Amino acid sequence: MEYTVQKLACLAGISARTLRYYDEIGILKPARYNSSSYRIYGHAEVDRLQQILFYKELGVRLEVIKEIVTSPDYDGLEALRAHRRQLLDKRKRLDMLIVNVEKTIASMEGRIIMTDQEKFEGLKQQMIDENEAKYGEEIRAKYGDEAVDRSNEKLKNMTREEFEAMTRLEEEIQSTLAKAFATGDPAGELAQKTAALHKRWLTFHWSDYSREAHAGLAQMYVDDERFKAYYEKQPGMTEFLRDAILIFTGMRK
């Protein structure tokens, strides 16, 4: 069966504009153009669109999806199997969160008693899931699955006291960074204190610390808008933090 832009957009639940954009960037070309110059899509294009939408659902960025589906080594069947594994993992995480929320509601309504430890475990899992959804693709590409999995496991095994200390440290980093930024000197005392606090914060997540990895992470904060948004309370603040960390680690060129 063949589809026009409008019909395929309706079938897939996306806009016709999106399909035209996919054509423009080369991620999904039509099978042909008819005599009226309308885009016509066939079975292969429908399958590719399904794969693209699967990847988007998993939070993969469009430029990464393009690299995957246009690769000469791309295997559609293996991709589907991988999608299934990832979706099952995602469902498992969501099921855990739903159970935790339901127990919390029941506890607040007085129907059950929920321990502080149970509430705490739910918070840690939620943090892991949110980080994976937002940044998992980039962090795993940069540091590898093993390093990220170790970091997640370390967070899961945190005591309540460690978790609260990590949260307080995040707040201290933000407040110290704001004061340091006002000085305009990334090599200054406040800026270097911020970098040292940031190193301490990393030790809650990383099993092994290295100056190179710390400097690389600071650069990623600048390069990726999602990371940048967390620190960019004022224009230029993320670059300032990056420079302070590069000086702190001795990695500034």
TIVO-511221 format. One line per 8 residues: for each residue x, y, z of N, C-alpha, C. Coordinates in nm, 3 decimals, decimal comma, padded with zeros to 5 digits. Example, Ala and Ser with C-alpha at 12.3 -4.5 7.8 and 13.67 -1.06 7.14 Angstrom:
// TIVO-511221
01,319 -00,569 00,780 01,230 -00,450 00,780 01,320 -00,330 00,780; 01,285 -00,225 00,708 01,367 -00,106 00,714 01,290 00,003 00,787 .
***
This chain:
// TIVO-511221
00,084 -00,120 00,000 00,000 00,000 00,000 00,087 00,125 00,000; 00,043 00,229 -00,067 00,117 00,354 -00,074 00,040 00,466 -00,005; 00,118 00,565 00,043 00,059 00,674 00,119 00,113 00,808 00,071; 00,027 00,907 00,071 00,072 01,044 00,054 00,121 01,096 00,190; 00,177 01,215 00,191 00,222 01,274 00,317 00,107 01,283 00,417; -00,006 01,333 00,373 -00,121 01,351 00,462 -00,169 01,219 00,519; -00,177 01,117 00,434 -00,229 00,987 00,480 -00,131 00,919 00,576; -00,002 00,927 00,546 00,096 00,864 00,635 00,105 00,939 00,767 .
00,096 01,071 00,761 00,098 01,150 00,884 -00,020 01,113 00,973; -00,136 01,099 00,911 -00,257 01,061 00,986 -00,242 00,922 01,045; -00,187 00,829 00,968 -00,167 00,693 01,015 -00,072 00,688 01,135; 00,035 00,766 01,128 00,139 00,762 01,232 00,110 00,853 01,350; 00,011 00,943 01,335 -00,019 01,034 01,444 00,080 01,147 01,458; 00,140 01,187 01,347 00,233 01,299 01,347 00,185 01,401 01,244; 00,255 01,513 01,235 00,212 01,616 01,140 00,275 01,593 01,004; 00,207 01,643 00,901 00,263 01,637 00,766 00,393 01,717 00,759 .
00,398 01,823 00,837 00,519 01,906 00,840 00,638 01,826 00,890; 00,614 01,738 00,986 00,722 01,653 01,038 00,776 01,562 00,930; 00,687 01,503 00,851 00,732 01,415 00,743 00,812 01,492 00,639; 00,768 01,611 00,608 00,843 01,692 00,511 00,981 01,727 00,566; 00,987 01,754 00,696 01,116 01,785 00,759 01,208 01,663 00,754; 01,153 01,545 00,780 01,233 01,423 00,775 01,291 01,402 00,635; 01,213 01,439 00,532 01,262 01,431 00,395 01,377 01,531 00,375; 01,359 01,652 00,424 01,459 01,757 00,405 01,593 01,720 00,468 .
01,592 01,657 00,585 01,718 01,624 00,653 01,771 01,487 00,614; 01,696 01,416 00,531 01,745 01,289 00,478 01,727 01,169 00,566; 01,643 01,180 00,668 01,622 01,065 00,756 01,512 00,973 00,704; 01,417 01,030 00,628 01,309 00,950 00,571 01,267 01,012 00,437; 01,321 00,956 00,331 01,288 01,002 00,197 01,166 00,925 00,145; 01,080 00,988 00,063 00,968 00,915 00,003 01,019 00,812 -00,098; 00,937 00,713 -00,127 00,975 00,613 -00,226 00,983 00,675 -00,365; 00,894 00,769 -00,391 00,892 00,835 -00,522 00,804 00,959 -00,513 .
00,800 01,033 -00,622 00,709 01,146 -00,638 00,613 01,114 -00,752; 00,484 01,143 -00,734 00,389 01,114 -00,842 00,389 01,227 -00,946; 00,300 01,216 -01,041 00,297 01,312 -01,151 00,265 01,453 -01,106; 00,205 01,466 -00,988 00,173 01,598 -00,933 00,280 01,646 -00,837; 00,393 01,574 -00,833 00,508 01,607 -00,746 00,477 01,586 -00,598; 00,377 01,502 -00,567 00,348 01,468 -00,428 00,439 01,355 -00,383; 00,481 01,361 -00,259 00,561 01,253 -00,201 00,474 01,129 -00,185; 00,530 01,013 -00,221 00,459 00,886 -00,207 00,548 00,791 -00,127 .
00,489 00,732 -00,022 00,563 00,643 00,068 00,510 00,501 00,054; 00,602 00,405 00,056 00,565 00,264 00,047 00,592 00,189 00,176; 00,593 00,056 00,165 00,608 -00,031 00,283 00,741 -00,006 00,356; 00,850 00,008 00,280 00,981 00,027 00,343 00,986 00,158 00,422; 00,924 00,261 00,368 00,924 00,391 00,435 00,838 00,388 00,562; 00,728 00,313 00,556 00,644 00,297 00,675 00,722 00,229 00,786; 00,797 00,124 00,749 00,879 00,053 00,848 00,985 00,145 00,908; 01,048 00,226 00,824 01,151 00,316 00,875 01,091 00,422 00,967 .
00,975 00,474 00,929 00,910 00,573 01,015 00,877 00,513 01,151; 00,832 00,389 01,151 00,804 00,321 01,278 00,929 00,316 01,364; 01,044 00,282 01,303 01,169 00,275 01,378 01,208 00,411 01,433; 01,193 00,514 01,350 01,227 00,649 01,394 01,144 00,688 01,515; 01,014 00,659 01,511 00,926 00,696 01,621 00,954 00,613 01,746; 00,997 00,488 01,727 01,039 00,407 01,842 01,158 00,473 01,912; 01,257 00,510 01,832 01,376 00,573 01,891 01,340 00,703 01,961; 01,252 00,782 01,901 01,211 00,909 01,964 01,143 00,882 02,098 .
01,062 00,779 02,105 00,994 00,744 02,229 01,094 00,710 02,338; 01,208 00,655 02,297 01,312 00,619 02,394 01,402 00,737 02,429; 01,373 00,855 02,371 01,448 00,975 02,406 01,575 00,996 02,326; 01,591 00,923 02,216 01,711 00,938 02,133 01,696 01,064 02,047; 01,803 01,143 02,039 01,799 01,266 01,961 01,791 01,235 01,812; 01,729 01,325 01,736 01,701 01,301 01,595 01,829 01,281 01,514; 01,933 01,358 01,544 02,058 01,343 01,469 02,122 01,207 01,493; 02,103 01,153 01,614 02,155 01,019 01,644 02,071 00,913 01,572 .
01,940 00,933 01,572 01,852 00,839 01,500 01,891 00,832 01,354; 01,919 00,948 01,294 01,956 00,951 01,152 02,082 00,868 01,128; 02,181 00,884 01,217 02,304 00,806 01,202 02,276 00,656 01,209; 02,183 00,619 01,296 02,152 00,477 01,314 02,081 00,420 01,192; 01,971 00,483 01,151 01,885 00,422 01,048 01,943 00,437 00,907; 02,038 00,528 00,889 02,099 00,544 00,756 02,233 00,472 00,745; 02,274 00,407 00,853 02,401 00,334 00,851 02,390 00,212 00,760; 02,496 00,181 00,683 02,495 00,061 00,598 02,478 -00,068 00,677 .
02,516 -00,064 00,805 02,508 -00,183 00,890 02,375 -00,194 00,965; 02,282 -00,103 00,936 02,156 -00,101 01,010 02,077 -00,229 00,985; 02,031 -00,291 01,091 01,953 -00,415 01,084 01,818 -00,388 01,150; 01,713 -00,378 01,069 01,581 -00,343 01,120 01,528 -00,442 01,221; 01,550 -00,572 01,197 01,500 -00,674 01,288 01,570 -00,667 01,422; 01,702 -00,652 01,419 01,777 -00,640 01,545 01,739 -00,513 01,618; 01,711 -00,406 01,542 01,667 -00,281 01,605 01,537 -00,301 01,679; 01,445 -00,375 01,619 01,317 -00,403 01,686 01,338 -00,483 01,814 .
01,427 -00,579 01,808 01,455 -00,658 01,928 01,514 -00,570 02,038; 01,602 -00,479 01,997 01,661 -00,385 02,095 01,555 -00,292 02,152; 01,464 -00,244 02,065 01,353 -00,160 02,112 01,271 -00,234 02,216; 01,243 -00,360 02,188 01,161 -00,439 02,280 01,230 -00,450 02,417; 01,361 -00,478 02,416 01,434 -00,489 02,543 01,429 -00,356 02,619; 01,451 -00,247 02,547 01,454 -00,116 02,613 01,316 -00,077 02,665; 01,213 -00,109 02,589 01,077 -00,076 02,634 01,037 -00,159 02,755; 01,080 -00,285 02,758 01,051 -00,369 02,874 01,122 -00,315 02,998 .
01,247 -00,270 02,980 01,320 -00,210 03,092 01,248 -00,084 03,140; 01,202 -00,003 03,042 01,132 00,120 03,077 01,003 00,088 03,151; 00,931 -00,014 03,104 00,806 -00,052 03,172 00,835 -00,100 03,314; 00,943 -00,173 03,332 00,978 -00,221 03,465 01,004 -00,103 03,559; 01,078 -00,002 03,507 01,106 00,115 03,590 00,978 00,192 03,624; 00,890 00,206 03,524 00,763 00,276 03,547 00,676 00,200 03,646; 00,675 00,067 03,634 00,595 -00,013 03,726 00,643 00,007 03,870; 00,776 00,014 03,887 00,831 00,036 04,021 00,789 00,171 04,076 .
00,792 00,273 03,991 00,752 00,406 04,035 00,603 00,411 04,068; 00,521 00,345 03,986 00,377 00,343 04,010 00,347 00,277 04,144; 00,413 00,165 04,171 00,393 00,095 04,298 00,432 00,186 04,414; 00,545 00,257 04,399 00,590 00,345 04,506 00,492 00,459 04,530; 00,440 00,518 04,421 00,342 00,627 04,434 00,214 00,576 04,499; 00,167 00,458 04,457 00,044 00,402 04,514 00,061 00,374 04,663; 00,177 00,323 04,702 00,203 00,297 04,844 00,208 00,427 04,923; 00,268 00,531 04,862 00,275 00,660 04,929 00,136 00,719 04,950 .
00,050 00,708 04,847 -00,088 00,755 04,860 -00,160 00,681 04,971; -00,144 00,548 04,970 -00,209 00,467 05,074 -00,159 00,504 05,212; -00,029 00,534 05,222 00,029 00,573 05,350 -00,028 00,706 05,397; -00,038 00,802 05,304 -00,091 00,934 05,339 -00,239 00,927 05,378; -00,311 00,831 05,320 -00,452 00,812 05,353 -00,471 00,729 05,479; -00,362 00,678 05,536 -00,370 00,602 05,660 -00,405 00,456 05,642; -00,402 00,406 05,518 -00,440 00,267 05,494 -00,325 00,171 05,519; -00,200 00,218 05,502 -00,083 00,135 05,529 00,022 00,221 05,597 .
00,123 00,155 05,652 00,238 00,226 05,708 00,355 00,205 05,613; 00,411 00,315 05,563 00,524 00,309 05,469 00,647 00,361 05,540; 00,752 00,281 05,541 00,874 00,322 05,609 00,945 00,433 05,531; 01,028 00,509 05,603 01,107 00,612 05,537 01,201 00,550 05,433; 01,251 00,429 05,463 01,341 00,363 05,369 01,271 00,334 05,237; 01,144 00,291 05,243 01,067 00,264 05,120 01,048 00,391 05,039; 01,017 00,501 05,107 01,001 00,629 05,035 01,132 00,671 04,971; 01,240 00,651 05,043 01,372 00,690 04,997 01,414 00,610 04,874 .
01,387 00,479 04,875 01,423 00,395 04,761 01,351 00,442 04,635; 01,227 00,484 04,649 01,152 00,534 04,535 01,212 00,661 04,478; 01,259 00,751 04,566 01,322 00,874 04,522 01,450 00,847 04,443; 01,532 00,753 04,492 01,656 00,721 04,423 01,628 00,663 04,285; 01,532 00,572 04,277 01,499 00,512 04,148 01,444 00,616 04,051; 01,365 00,709 04,103 01,311 00,815 04,018 01,423 00,902 03,962; 01,521 00,932 04,046 01,634 01,014 04,000 01,711 00,943 03,890; 01,734 00,814 03,908 01,805 00,735 03,807 01,728 00,734 03,676 .
01,598 00,711 03,685 01,515 00,704 03,564 01,513 00,837 03,489; 01,501 00,946 03,565 01,498 01,078 03,501 01,632 01,110 03,434; 01,742 01,075 03,500 01,873 01,099 03,441 01,893 01,016 03,315; 01,847 00,891 03,318 01,859 00,806 03,200 01,778 00,862 03,084; 01,657 00,908 03,115 01,570 00,961 03,010 01,628 01,088 02,948; 01,685 01,174 03,029 01,734 01,303 02,980 01,873 01,293 02,918; 01,962 01,221 02,987 02,103 01,228 02,949 02,167 01,093 02,918; 02,091 00,986 02,931 02,150 00,852 02,919 02,227 00,829 02,790 .
02,170 00,872 02,679 02,233 00,848 02,549 02,372 00,910 02,543; 02,384 01,038 02,584 02,510 01,108 02,574 02,613 01,055 02,675; 02,567 01,034 02,799 02,660 00,988 02,903 02,712 00,849 02,872; 02,625 00,760 02,826 02,669 00,624 02,793 02,764 00,624 02,674; 02,738 00,713 02,576 02,827 00,722 02,460 02,965 00,773 02,502; 02,968 00,864 02,598 03,095 00,926 02,639 03,174 00,839 02,736; 03,104 00,778 02,834 03,174 00,707 02,941 03,157 00,555 02,936; 03,061 00,507 02,855 03,040 00,363 02,844 02,933 00,312 02,939 .
02,869 00,202 02,899 02,761 00,144 02,979 02,807 00,101 03,118; 02,926 00,043 03,125 02,974 -00,009 03,254 02,989 00,102 03,357; 03,046 00,215 03,315 03,066 00,326 03,408 02,933 00,383 03,455; 02,837 00,397 03,363 02,706 00,452 03,399 02,632 00,356 03,491; 02,639 00,227 03,460 02,573 00,127 03,545 02,631 00,127 03,685; 02,763 00,143 03,696 02,827 00,150 03,829 02,779 00,272 03,905; 02,766 00,383 03,833 02,719 00,507 03,896 02,576 00,489 03,948; 02,490 00,429 03,866 02,351 00,405 03,908 02,345 00,312 04,029 .
02,431 00,211 04,027 02,433 00,116 04,139 02,480 00,184 04,267; 02,576 00,275 04,252 02,625 00,348 04,369 02,514 00,434 04,429; 02,435 00,497 04,342 02,323 00,578 04,390 02,219 00,491 04,460; 02,190 00,375 04,404 02,093 00,284 04,466 02,136 00,241 04,605; 02,268 00,226 04,626 02,319 00,176 04,753 02,347 00,286 04,855; 02,317 00,411 04,819 02,339 00,521 04,913 02,250 00,508 05,036; 02,307 00,545 05,149 02,226 00,555 05,270 02,145 00,684 05,262; 02,048 00,696 05,349 01,968 00,818 05,352 02,056 00,939 05,385 .
02,151 00,920 05,476 02,239 01,029 05,515 02,326 01,074 05,397; 02,376 00,978 05,320 02,457 01,012 05,203 02,375 01,085 05,098; 02,253 01,040 05,078 02,166 01,104 04,979 02,136 01,248 05,019; 02,108 01,269 05,146 02,079 01,405 05,193 02,204 01,493 05,184; 02,321 01,435 05,212 02,446 01,511 05,202 02,471 01,551 05,056; 02,443 01,462 04,964 02,460 01,491 04,822 02,366 01,604 04,779; 02,243 01,601 04,828 02,146 01,705 04,794 02,189 01,840 04,848; 02,238 01,843 04,972 02,287 01,969 05,031 02,407 02,021 04,953 .
02,491 01,930 04,907 02,610 01,970 04,832 02,571 02,033 04,698; 02,469 01,981 04,633 02,420 02,040 04,508 02,377 02,185 04,531; 02,307 02,207 04,640 02,263 02,344 04,671 02,382 02,435 04,701; 02,483 02,383 04,769 02,601 02,462 04,801 02,678 02,497 04,674; 02,685 02,404 04,581 02,753 02,431 04,454 02,686 02,546 04,382; 02,553 02,542 04,376 02,480 02,648 04,306 02,502 02,785 04,371; 02,494 02,792 04,502 02,509 02,920 04,571 02,652 02,972 04,561; 02,750 02,883 04,573 02,890 02,924 04,564 02,924 02,967 04,422 .
02,867 02,895 04,324 02,890 02,931 04,185 02,838 03,072 04,155; 02,721 03,105 04,207 02,664 03,238 04,184 02,755 03,347 04,241; 02,810 03,323 04,360 02,900 03,421 04,421 03,030 03,431 04,342; 03,080 03,315 04,298 03,205 03,314 04,222 03,189 03,384 04,088; 03,075 03,361 04,024 03,050 03,422 03,893 03,049 03,574 03,902; 03,001 03,624 04,014 02,997 03,770 04,034 03,137 03,831 04,038; 03,238 03,751 04,074 03,375 03,801 04,078 03,436 03,808 03,938; 03,385 03,726 03,848 03,436 03,724 03,711 03,570 03,654 03,695 .
03,618 03,586 03,798 03,751 03,525 03,795 03,741 03,373 03,818; 03,751 03,292 03,713 03,741 03,146 03,730 03,859 03,086 03,806; 03,968 03,164 03,817 04,083 03,115 03,893 04,079 03,163 04,038; 03,979 03,242 04,072 03,970 03,298 04,206 03,932 03,195 04,311; 03,941 03,240 04,436 03,917 03,149 04,550 03,777 03,088 04,547; 03,674 03,170 04,522 03,537 03,119 04,522 03,513 03,022 04,405; 03,569 03,056 04,290 03,551 02,969 04,174 03,619 02,834 04,196; 03,737 02,837 04,254 03,807 02,711 04,280 03,741 02,630 04,391 .
03,678 02,702 04,485 03,599 02,631 04,586 03,481 02,562 04,520; 03,418 02,628 04,423 03,307 02,569 04,350 03,351 02,442 04,279; 03,467 02,448 04,213 03,518 02,331 04,142 03,549 02,216 04,238; 03,601 02,249 04,356 03,630 02,146 04,456 03,502 02,083 04,508; 03,399 02,165 04,529 03,269 02,113 04,571 03,211 02,021 04,463; 03,230 02,063 04,339 03,180 01,982 04,228 03,250 01,846 04,225; 03,379 01,845 04,253 03,452 01,719 04,260 03,394 01,631 04,371; 03,368 01,689 04,488 03,309 01,612 04,597 03,174 01,554 04,557 .
03,095 01,635 04,484 02,964 01,588 04,439 02,979 01,469 04,344; 03,080 01,473 04,257 03,102 01,364 04,162 03,135 01,233 04,233; 03,203 01,243 04,348 03,240 01,120 04,419 03,119 01,045 04,472; 03,004 01,114 04,482 02,882 01,044 04,519 02,832 00,956 04,404; 02,873 00,990 04,282 02,825 00,920 04,163 02,931 00,830 04,100; 03,055 00,875 04,103 03,161 00,801 04,034 03,237 00,712 04,131; 03,266 00,591 04,085 03,349 00,500 04,165 03,494 00,546 04,162; 03,537 00,594 04,046 03,675 00,640 04,029 03,673 00,781 03,971 .
03,750 00,870 04,033 03,759 01,008 03,985 03,886 01,026 03,904; 03,875 01,102 03,795 03,994 01,140 03,719 03,979 01,286 03,676; 04,091 01,355 03,670 04,089 01,496 03,629 04,038 01,509 03,485; 04,079 01,415 03,400 04,039 01,420 03,261 03,888 01,406 03,245; 03,830 01,312 03,319 03,685 01,291 03,312 03,609 01,411 03,367; 03,662 01,470 03,474 03,599 01,588 03,533 03,599 01,703 03,432; 03,712 01,725 03,367 03,722 01,831 03,267 03,631 01,803 03,149; 03,623 01,676 03,107 03,535 01,639 02,996 03,389 01,662 03,027 .
03,352 01,633 03,152 03,213 01,656 03,192 03,181 01,805 03,192; 03,275 01,886 03,237 03,254 02,031 03,239 03,233 02,084 03,098; 03,307 02,030 03,002 03,289 02,072 02,863 03,154 02,027 02,810; 03,109 01,909 02,851 02,978 01,861 02,807 02,867 01,952 02,858; 02,884 02,006 02,979 02,786 02,101 03,031 02,767 02,218 02,934; 02,875 02,261 02,875 02,870 02,376 02,783 02,813 02,335 02,648; 02,851 02,217 02,600 02,816 02,174 02,464 02,671 02,128 02,450; 02,614 02,076 02,556 02,479 02,021 02,550 02,382 02,115 02,621 .
02,281 02,162 02,549 02,189 02,262 02,603 02,114 02,212 02,726; 02,084 02,082 02,731 02,010 02,030 02,846 02,093 02,035 02,973; 02,223 02,002 02,963 02,311 02,015 03,078 02,329 02,163 03,112; 02,348 02,243 03,007 02,375 02,384 03,026 02,263 02,453 03,102; 02,139 02,415 03,073 02,023 02,480 03,135 02,025 02,467 03,288; 02,088 02,361 03,339 02,089 02,339 03,484 02,174 02,444 03,555; 02,287 02,482 03,494 02,380 02,575 03,558 02,366 02,718 03,508; 02,298 02,738 03,397 02,296 02,870 03,334 02,192 02,961 03,398 .
02,215 02,997 03,523 02,124 03,089 03,592 02,142 03,232 03,540; 02,262 03,260 03,490 02,292 03,387 03,424 02,373 03,354 03,299; 02,361 03,435 03,194 02,436 03,408 03,071 02,586 03,398 03,097; 02,645 03,290 03,051 02,789 03,271 03,066 02,829 03,194 03,190; 02,735 03,158 03,275 02,769 03,093 03,401 02,823 02,951 03,379; 02,769 02,880 03,281 02,816 02,744 03,256 02,959 02,745 03,204; 02,990 02,839 03,113 03,127 02,851 03,064 03,222 02,888 03,178; 03,174 02,972 03,269 03,255 03,010 03,385 03,286 02,887 03,471 .
03,185 02,803 03,495 03,207 02,681 03,573 03,305 02,590 03,501; 03,288 02,576 03,369 03,380 02,494 03,291 03,524 02,542 03,305; 03,542 02,674 03,294 03,677 02,730 03,305 03,735 02,707 03,445; 03,652 02,723 03,546 03,698 02,701 03,684 03,743 02,556 03,703; 03,665 02,462 03,646 03,700 02,320 03,660 03,825 02,287 03,580; 03,841 02,346 03,463 03,962 02,322 03,384 04,086 02,371 03,458; 04,073 02,483 03,525 04,185 02,535 03,605 04,209 02,444 03,726; 04,103 02,405 03,791 04,111 02,318 03,911 04,179 02,185 03,877 .
04,145 02,129 03,762 04,198 01,999 03,722 04,333 02,009 03,651; 04,375 02,132 03,622 04,500 02,151 03,550 04,490 02,115 03,404; 04,367 02,112 03,350 04,347 02,070 03,212 04,325 02,188 03,119; 04,339 02,310 03,168 04,319 02,426 03,082 04,441 02,441 02,990; 04,411 02,453 02,860 04,518 02,462 02,762 04,569 02,606 02,749 .
***
